[in-house]
């Protein structure tokens, strides 16, 4: 039997720290004095990232590709490879705990995000994306109108919190519990790259991601990983699903992946 990755006990100190970090982030965004700093950051970041699109059609094409739904699928596949092959962070049957654990985290995050989004709507925290505010914003949907059918996203009527960023942050924070050194650096470098297209396109403000998205992921990690919740749920699911995974592992191409065949 493989050793579970997630504890089944309450760990009050990290739980407190994760919640404190989330609360301080939100307060820094709501308090007028520090909100002015966030607004200045948002404006400067959008101008810095979006303005170069006008100077080069090729540069704009790169970010247009990064902003379509098919690229989101590719990003999801890259993220999942960290749970399917053991050469980077996990090994052997740890992969099953990591993979199932991540999906349980996603479900927990969905519940937290629904609650936080409802609170955001109640207090009218939502706002249009920068591409809808800045009159001189470069809209990739206007540069590549045919790509809108492919899911090109460069605007949002309610851009706070950053839903896409919350998933990316959750993935990076989860892997950071187990990765160190260059592997942790790789995870966060990829996370930054995954979030960039929507910031360049103007679908989100910087604080949509670094306040809203990060806040949701911090709450999820805190309440899932430092309470018995994740250890109990993913452990139960792994026990129930192990015979199915082992059965798939007898056949190609599943046998190529350590997830299905931990002894490879």
CORLIN-V249561 format. One record per residue. N is the residue number from 1. RES is the residue in one small letter. SS is DSSP state (h for helix, s for strand, l for the rest). PHI is phi in degrees with one decimal (NA if undefined). PSI is psi in degrees with one decimal (none if undefined). Layout:
n=N res=RES ss=SS phi=PHI psi=PSI
n=N res=RES ss=SS phi=PHI psi=PSI
//
This chain:
n=1 res=x ss=l phi=NA psi=130.0
n=2 res=x ss=l phi=-74.2 psi=152.7
n=3 res=x ss=l phi=-79.3 psi=126.9
n=4 res=x ss=l phi=-61.2 psi=148.6
n=5 res=x ss=l phi=-83.1 psi=-28.7
n=6 res=x ss=l phi=-110.9 psi=133.2
n=7 res=x ss=l phi=-71.6 psi=158.4
n=8 res=x ss=l phi=-110.1 psi=22.6
n=9 res=x ss=l phi=-117.4 psi=158.9
n=10 res=x ss=l phi=-72.2 psi=135.1
n=11 res=x ss=l phi=-125.3 psi=94.7
n=12 res=x ss=h phi=-70.6 psi=-36.4
n=13 res=x ss=h phi=-64.9 psi=-54.6
n=14 res=x ss=h phi=-63.0 psi=-34.0
n=15 res=x ss=h phi=-60.0 psi=-45.1
n=16 res=x ss=h phi=-63.1 psi=-43.0
n=17 res=x ss=h phi=-67.9 psi=-40.5
n=18 res=x ss=h phi=-64.9 psi=-42.3
n=19 res=x ss=h phi=-68.3 psi=-38.3
n=20 res=x ss=h phi=-62.4 psi=-43.8
n=21 res=x ss=h phi=-60.8 psi=-41.3
n=22 res=x ss=h phi=-65.4 psi=-43.0
n=23 res=x ss=h phi=-65.2 psi=-43.1
n=24 res=x ss=h phi=-64.9 psi=-37.8
n=25 res=x ss=h phi=-59.0 psi=-48.9
n=26 res=x ss=h phi=-64.2 psi=-43.4
n=27 res=x ss=h phi=-63.2 psi=-36.7
n=28 res=x ss=h phi=-64.6 psi=-27.5
n=29 res=x ss=h phi=-84.3 psi=-25.4
n=30 res=x ss=h phi=-92.5 psi=-32.1
n=31 res=x ss=l phi=-70.2 psi=124.9
n=32 res=x ss=h phi=-52.6 psi=-38.9
n=33 res=x ss=h phi=-64.6 psi=-50.3
n=34 res=x ss=h phi=-79.2 psi=-23.4
n=35 res=x ss=h phi=-63.2 psi=-33.8
n=36 res=x ss=h phi=-61.9 psi=-35.8
n=37 res=x ss=h phi=-68.9 psi=-41.9
n=38 res=x ss=h phi=-63.1 psi=-41.4
n=39 res=x ss=h phi=-63.6 psi=-40.4
n=40 res=x ss=h phi=-64.2 psi=-41.5
n=41 res=x ss=h phi=-61.5 psi=-45.7
n=42 res=x ss=h phi=-58.3 psi=-48.9
n=43 res=x ss=h phi=-63.7 psi=-44.2
n=44 res=x ss=h phi=-68.8 psi=-41.9
n=45 res=x ss=h phi=-63.0 psi=-44.7
n=46 res=x ss=h phi=-63.4 psi=-45.2
n=47 res=x ss=h phi=-61.0 psi=-42.7
n=48 res=x ss=h phi=-64.9 psi=-39.0
n=49 res=x ss=h phi=-86.1 psi=-35.6
n=50 res=x ss=h phi=-86.2 psi=-36.3
n=51 res=x ss=h phi=-58.2 psi=-40.5
n=52 res=x ss=h phi=-61.4 psi=-15.9
n=53 res=x ss=h phi=-61.6 psi=-30.6
n=54 res=x ss=h phi=-72.3 psi=-23.6
n=55 res=x ss=l phi=-85.3 psi=-20.1
n=56 res=x ss=l phi=-147.3 psi=119.1
n=57 res=x ss=h phi=-64.2 psi=-36.3
n=58 res=x ss=h phi=-66.2 psi=-41.7
n=59 res=x ss=h phi=-63.9 psi=-41.5
n=60 res=x ss=h phi=-64.0 psi=-36.6
n=61 res=x ss=h phi=-62.9 psi=-40.0
n=62 res=x ss=h phi=-57.2 psi=-46.7
n=63 res=x ss=h phi=-78.0 psi=-25.5
n=64 res=x ss=h phi=-65.3 psi=-41.9
n=65 res=x ss=h phi=-60.2 psi=-40.0
n=66 res=x ss=h phi=-70.9 psi=-11.4
n=67 res=x ss=l phi=-105.2 psi=3.6
n=68 res=x ss=l phi=-94.9 psi=162.4
n=69 res=x ss=h phi=-63.9 psi=-35.1
n=70 res=x ss=h phi=-61.0 psi=-35.9
n=71 res=x ss=h phi=-68.2 psi=-35.6
n=72 res=x ss=h phi=-58.9 psi=-39.6
n=73 res=x ss=h phi=-64.9 psi=-43.2
n=74 res=x ss=h phi=-61.7 psi=-40.6
n=75 res=x ss=h phi=-62.2 psi=-42.6
n=76 res=x ss=h phi=-60.5 psi=-39.3
n=77 res=x ss=h phi=-65.1 psi=-42.7
n=78 res=x ss=h phi=-60.3 psi=-44.5
n=79 res=x ss=h phi=-61.1 psi=-41.3
n=80 res=x ss=h phi=-72.7 psi=-24.7
n=81 res=x ss=h phi=-61.2 psi=-26.1
n=82 res=x ss=h phi=-67.3 psi=-17.3
n=83 res=x ss=h phi=-105.1 psi=-6.5
n=84 res=x ss=h phi=-104.6 psi=-23.8
n=85 res=x ss=l phi=-123.8 psi=140.7
n=86 res=x ss=l phi=-94.7 psi=9.9
n=87 res=x ss=l phi=-79.4 psi=-15.2
n=88 res=x ss=l phi=-100.7 psi=-55.0
n=89 res=x ss=l phi=-128.9 psi=-46.1
n=90 res=x ss=l phi=-106.6 psi=163.2
n=91 res=x ss=l phi=-142.4 psi=153.6
n=92 res=x ss=l phi=53.4 psi=-136.4
n=93 res=x ss=l phi=-74.5 psi=-7.1
n=94 res=x ss=h phi=-59.1 psi=-29.7
n=95 res=x ss=h phi=-59.6 psi=-37.1
n=96 res=x ss=h phi=-67.9 psi=-42.1
n=97 res=x ss=h phi=-63.8 psi=-40.8
n=98 res=x ss=h phi=-67.2 psi=-43.5
n=99 res=x ss=h phi=-65.6 psi=-52.1
n=100 res=x ss=h phi=-64.0 psi=-40.0
n=101 res=x ss=h phi=-59.6 psi=-39.9
n=102 res=x ss=h phi=-66.0 psi=-39.1
n=103 res=x ss=h phi=-70.5 psi=-33.7
n=104 res=x ss=h phi=-65.0 psi=-39.7
n=105 res=x ss=h phi=-60.5 psi=-41.2
n=106 res=x ss=h phi=-61.8 psi=-40.3
n=107 res=x ss=h phi=-66.1 psi=-43.6
n=108 res=x ss=h phi=-62.5 psi=-40.2
n=109 res=x ss=h phi=-64.4 psi=-37.3
n=110 res=x ss=h phi=-59.8 psi=-42.8
n=111 res=x ss=h phi=-65.3 psi=-43.2
n=112 res=x ss=h phi=-65.9 psi=-40.4
n=113 res=x ss=h phi=-65.7 psi=-39.5
n=114 res=x ss=h phi=-60.9 psi=-44.7
n=115 res=x ss=h phi=-65.3 psi=-42.7
n=116 res=x ss=h phi=-69.5 psi=-38.4
n=117 res=x ss=h phi=-64.1 psi=-39.2
n=118 res=x ss=h phi=-63.3 psi=-40.8
n=119 res=x ss=h phi=-65.6 psi=-39.4
n=120 res=x ss=h phi=-62.1 psi=-41.0
n=121 res=x ss=h phi=-68.4 psi=-38.3
n=122 res=x ss=h phi=-62.9 psi=-42.1
n=123 res=x ss=l phi=-92.7 psi=6.6
n=124 res=x ss=l phi=59.5 psi=44.3
n=125 res=x ss=l phi=-82.4 psi=-16.9
n=126 res=x ss=l phi=-66.1 psi=160.3
n=127 res=x ss=l phi=-160.9 psi=156.6
n=128 res=x ss=l phi=-68.2 psi=155.3
n=129 res=x ss=l phi=-69.4 psi=161.2
n=130 res=x ss=h phi=-61.0 psi=-30.5
n=131 res=x ss=h phi=-64.6 psi=-18.7
n=132 res=x ss=h phi=-97.5 psi=-7.5
n=133 res=x ss=h phi=-102.4 psi=-46.3
n=134 res=x ss=l phi=-77.6 psi=121.3
n=135 res=x ss=l phi=-66.4 psi=-25.4
n=136 res=x ss=l phi=-100.6 psi=17.0
n=137 res=x ss=l phi=-64.5 psi=141.3
n=138 res=x ss=l phi=-86.5 psi=114.5
n=139 res=x ss=l phi=-97.2 psi=114.7
n=140 res=x ss=h phi=-68.3 psi=-24.7
n=141 res=x ss=h phi=-67.1 psi=-23.8
n=142 res=x ss=h phi=-85.8 psi=-30.9
n=143 res=x ss=h phi=-74.2 psi=-34.3
n=144 res=x ss=l phi=-131.1 psi=68.8
n=145 res=x ss=h phi=-61.1 psi=-30.2
n=146 res=x ss=h phi=-69.1 psi=-15.0
n=147 res=x ss=h phi=-85.1 psi=-10.0
n=148 res=x ss=h phi=-60.6 psi=-35.3
n=149 res=x ss=h phi=-65.0 psi=-21.1
n=150 res=x ss=h phi=-88.4 psi=2.6
n=151 res=x ss=l phi=92.5 psi=20.8
n=152 res=x ss=l phi=-60.2 psi=123.4
n=153 res=x ss=l phi=-118.7 psi=118.4
n=154 res=x ss=l phi=-134.3 psi=13.7
n=155 res=x ss=l phi=-158.2 psi=159.8
n=156 res=x ss=l phi=-157.6 psi=134.5
n=157 res=x ss=l phi=-72.9 psi=-25.8
n=158 res=x ss=l phi=-133.7 psi=91.9
n=159 res=x ss=l phi=-92.2 psi=-9.1
n=160 res=x ss=l phi=-107.4 psi=131.0
n=161 res=x ss=l phi=-84.6 psi=168.5
n=162 res=x ss=l phi=-78.4 psi=101.2
n=163 res=x ss=h phi=-64.4 psi=-46.6
n=164 res=x ss=h phi=-59.8 psi=-43.1
n=165 res=x ss=h phi=-65.5 psi=-33.8
n=166 res=x ss=h phi=-63.3 psi=-37.5
n=167 res=x ss=h phi=-67.1 psi=-44.9
n=168 res=x ss=h phi=-63.7 psi=-44.8
n=169 res=x ss=h phi=-62.7 psi=-40.2
n=170 res=x ss=h phi=-61.1 psi=-44.9
n=171 res=x ss=h phi=-59.4 psi=-47.4
n=172 res=x ss=h phi=-68.1 psi=-42.9
n=173 res=x ss=h phi=-65.1 psi=-39.6
n=174 res=x ss=h phi=-63.2 psi=-48.8
n=175 res=x ss=h phi=-65.8 psi=-30.9
n=176 res=x ss=h phi=-67.1 psi=-17.8
n=177 res=x ss=l phi=-67.6 psi=-21.1
n=178 res=x ss=l phi=-121.6 psi=-21.3
n=179 res=x ss=l phi=-92.7 psi=156.2
n=180 res=x ss=l phi=-148.6 psi=167.6
n=181 res=x ss=h phi=60.1 psi=-135.4
n=182 res=x ss=h phi=-66.5 psi=-26.9
n=183 res=x ss=h phi=-67.8 psi=-41.7
n=184 res=x ss=h phi=-66.2 psi=-39.2
n=185 res=x ss=h phi=-61.6 psi=-41.6
n=186 res=x ss=h phi=-60.9 psi=-44.7
n=187 res=x ss=h phi=-58.8 psi=-48.2
n=188 res=x ss=h phi=-73.8 psi=-28.8
n=189 res=x ss=h phi=-66.0 psi=-42.8
n=190 res=x ss=h phi=-65.2 psi=-40.3
n=191 res=x ss=h phi=-59.6 psi=-44.1
n=192 res=x ss=h phi=-61.4 psi=-42.0
n=193 res=x ss=h phi=-65.5 psi=-38.2
n=194 res=x ss=h phi=-66.4 psi=-31.9
n=195 res=x ss=h phi=-85.1 psi=-19.9
n=196 res=x ss=h phi=-60.9 psi=-43.3
n=197 res=x ss=h phi=-53.9 psi=-42.4
n=198 res=x ss=h phi=-71.6 psi=-29.3
n=199 res=x ss=h phi=-72.0 psi=-40.9
n=200 res=x ss=h phi=-65.0 psi=-43.5
n=201 res=x ss=h phi=-71.7 psi=-19.5
n=202 res=x ss=l phi=87.5 psi=18.0
n=203 res=x ss=l phi=-75.1 psi=-21.3
n=204 res=x ss=l phi=-141.8 psi=148.6
n=205 res=x ss=l phi=-77.2 psi=159.8
n=206 res=x ss=h phi=-58.4 psi=-41.4
n=207 res=x ss=h phi=-73.5 psi=-18.4
n=208 res=x ss=h phi=-58.0 psi=-39.4
n=209 res=x ss=h phi=-84.5 psi=-51.6
n=210 res=x ss=h phi=-82.4 psi=-9.3
n=211 res=x ss=h phi=-111.3 psi=-65.3
n=212 res=x ss=h phi=-63.9 psi=-53.1
n=213 res=x ss=h phi=-65.2 psi=-44.0
n=214 res=x ss=h phi=-66.9 psi=-40.3
n=215 res=x ss=h phi=-57.6 psi=-47.3
n=216 res=x ss=h phi=-62.7 psi=-41.7
n=217 res=x ss=h phi=-69.9 psi=-35.2
n=218 res=x ss=h phi=-64.0 psi=-44.6
n=219 res=x ss=h phi=-61.5 psi=-40.4
n=220 res=x ss=h phi=-65.7 psi=-48.6
n=221 res=x ss=h phi=-60.6 psi=-44.6
n=222 res=x ss=h phi=-59.9 psi=-53.1
n=223 res=x ss=h phi=-78.6 psi=-19.3
n=224 res=x ss=h phi=-92.4 psi=-46.1
n=225 res=x ss=h phi=-85.1 psi=-24.6
n=226 res=x ss=l phi=-112.0 psi=20.0
n=227 res=x ss=l phi=-127.3 psi=171.5
n=228 res=x ss=h phi=-68.3 psi=-9.6
n=229 res=x ss=h phi=-53.3 psi=-58.8
n=230 res=x ss=h phi=-68.9 psi=-42.2
n=231 res=x ss=h phi=-60.4 psi=-41.2
n=232 res=x ss=h phi=-70.5 psi=-47.7
n=233 res=x ss=h phi=-68.3 psi=-49.6
n=234 res=x ss=h phi=-70.1 psi=-32.6
n=235 res=x ss=h phi=-62.8 psi=-43.2
n=236 res=x ss=h phi=-63.4 psi=-43.2
n=237 res=x ss=h phi=-66.3 psi=-40.4
n=238 res=x ss=h phi=-62.7 psi=-42.9
n=239 res=x ss=h phi=-61.2 psi=-41.2
n=240 res=x ss=h phi=-72.0 psi=-33.4
n=241 res=x ss=h phi=-95.0 psi=-12.1
n=242 res=x ss=h phi=-55.3 psi=-45.1
n=243 res=x ss=h phi=-58.9 psi=-35.4
n=244 res=x ss=h phi=-68.9 psi=-45.6
n=245 res=x ss=h phi=-59.9 psi=-43.3
n=246 res=x ss=h phi=-63.2 psi=-37.9
n=247 res=x ss=h phi=-64.4 psi=-44.0
n=248 res=x ss=h phi=-63.3 psi=-34.5
n=249 res=x ss=l phi=-65.0 psi=-10.9
n=250 res=x ss=l phi=-80.4 psi=-10.7
n=251 res=x ss=l phi=-123.1 psi=150.6
n=252 res=x ss=l phi=-81.6 psi=150.0
n=253 res=x ss=l phi=-85.9 psi=2.0
n=254 res=x ss=h phi=-62.4 psi=-32.0
n=255 res=x ss=h phi=-66.2 psi=-14.5
n=256 res=x ss=h phi=-75.0 psi=-18.8
n=257 res=x ss=l phi=-103.0 psi=132.6
n=258 res=x ss=l phi=-62.0 psi=-25.3
n=259 res=x ss=l phi=-56.5 psi=-44.0
n=260 res=x ss=l phi=-89.5 psi=-23.0
n=261 res=x ss=l phi=-135.5 psi=78.6
n=262 res=x ss=l phi=-59.5 psi=-19.9
n=263 res=x ss=l phi=-83.8 psi=-4.4
n=264 res=x ss=l phi=-76.3 psi=none
//
